[in-house]
Amino acid sequence: MKLSVAATAALGDDVLEVVFRHPRRPALPAPEPGSHVDLHLPDGRVRQYSLCGDPDDDGTYTIAVRRERGGRGGSAWIHDHLVPGALVPVSAPRNHFPLATEARHHVLVAGGIGITPIAAMAQHLARRGSSFELHYCARGQAHAPLLERLRVVCGERLQTWFSQGPQPRRLDLSRFDAAPPPGTHLYACGPARLLDALGAATTRWPRDAVHMERFEPLADGDFVPEPFEVQLASSGAVLDVPAGRSLLDVLREHGFMLPSSCGIGVCGTCECGFRIPGEGSVIHRDVVLAPGDRDRRLMPCVSRGRGRLVIDL
């Protein structure tokens, strides 16, 4: 969809909020809490941004983008070029970070700009009177976009953890050490160090009760790719994937034009299914798939195999 920038606002700490509307239609495809959209930039790049507005508002999409110094250029273009009236191709929302419908209590944890999908979740839960708490980690109040809005939405359910300032304090990870009450689910988004620490602290939680969304690719600099084989379930054809090429590249070379966007395993666009015959196994190198999905789904832009995999396209 070609959407129009309806408004922009500076949220401090080099964060720009952008509100999109359709220039002719009053309603957009409805988002879910935790959804993101793809922005297609003029040079062909595609970037994913979480929706941070009210998910019950289907008339607008709202994102908040921090200018990343030394990033890949997408955030700088948005800060420099998106002004009211500008037209930008924007995808319908996709959601790899949904709220668990069966949860009795939701624990939301955000670090810095990772508040964007968490803010949408908090608005959704507050409106429905659901049981939740929000822990917001940042260097300080000036580095916590959407903070005042969330104070109104959450009230006493919001706890802030500011590492700098007159009374610095960090998130107390010991609160997550024990197994949670039945029906408790945790959702976290933020920098890798926060998510890694939460992962280590929640080892007693049920695997499917911890949900994380990462904006950064997997840090595995010591990984050495090896060749493997894939068999296409539809035809039985066997394809070789060399050590220096991705499964996605090989599939495209053979005419399977899977959609893709980030190419680094963070967006989920190219997701496909697999089966493992014999001694084959999957090396998951994405940061998108939930643990419960890794037995049958993979991201061919980064994930690899050992032995032979059967791919469902």
Secondary structure, DSSP 4 states (H G I P E B T S, - for coil): -EEEEEEEEE-STTEEEEEEE-SS-S--PPP-TT-EEEEE-TTS-EEEEE--S-TT--S-EEEEEE--TTS-SHHHHHHHH--TT-EEEBPPPB-SSPPPTT-SEEEEEEEGGGHHHHHHHHHHHHHTT--EEEEEEESSGGG-TTHHHHHHHHGGGEEEEESSSSS-----GGGGSSPPPTTEEEEEES-HHHHHHHHHHTTTS-GGGEEEE-SS----TT-----EEEEETTT--EEEE-TTS-HHHHHHHTT-----SSSSSSS-TT-EEEE--TT-EEE---S-S-GGGTTTEE-TTT-EEESEEEEE-
